[in-house]
Amino acid sequence: MTDRLQFLPVSFFSMAMGLSGLSIALQQADALRSGLGGAGTALGLLSAVLFLLLCGLYAAKLARHPAAVREELSHPVKMSFGASFTVSLVLLSIAFHEAAPSLSWWLWVVGSVLHLAFTLYVLNTWIYQPGFEIHHISPAWFIPVVGNILVPVAGVAHGALEISWFYFSIGLLFWIVLFTIIVYRMIFHNPLPEKLLPTLFILIAPPAVGFIAYVRLTDGIDAFAHVLYYGALFLTLLLFMQLPRFLRLPFFLSWWAYSFPLAAMTIATLIMHRHTGLAFFAGLAGLLLVLLGLIILGLVVRTAVAVKRNEICIEGH
């Protein structure tokens, strides 16, 4: 167990991201009078338990194998997943906003501060690390810097309007920069390796979360909000056209990259329905919610099977 702990990937926190995203989506589904808000709160508690369990395991890794942690958080591919820890904190603050406002505030403060610190660390590493090359970049690079765009979702509710605009601006700026580089890399360089192909779904998250945050900041849907939402919808359609390719992939922990972006798209569609009242968005949101639930259920089962078979936390994975 100690040896396997050395290879515990920080990307395990993406599980907490996916479950928290589903929790928030279920709470938002009350816009459809679904009565699922209670289930969303219960799932939020489960997400928190999982998050604490993962924190305990990764803390044990840090205590017993600090060199492995340093290597992971300086690796050109793996380091971006380190931000899944801080993003999980912010997501939990959103999930608990209605049920436990004080807890939500603390989660938001700690998560936001740590995420900004990790963003600065990652950007400094990118700028001054001569060993990074174009083939190292993947959509996972969005997580540490573009992830700042998530902070206003809870920040506005906690009365931190200007701080929320600060984080939104960081995320929006680097989404444009990184999206351009990633598209260039995918078109003019070798395709992503199989292990990272599921991270293509992360392309959906910045415009979808950006839409959610922007609506929270402006309290309405204007032309820019429409651009963000329909950009996310187009990317969702583009990726679902590649479904046969994704279905042929062997299981990797990176499969969890399917979960949170799809949750963000579901929540964005629920918000569109709430503001427009159009039946199209109600139907689409219902379809996405069912799909999201099935995907996360499948991911939980497949991850449990992989853990039982010792396919995870081994060298090279």
Disulfide bonds with the S-S distance in Angstrom:
none
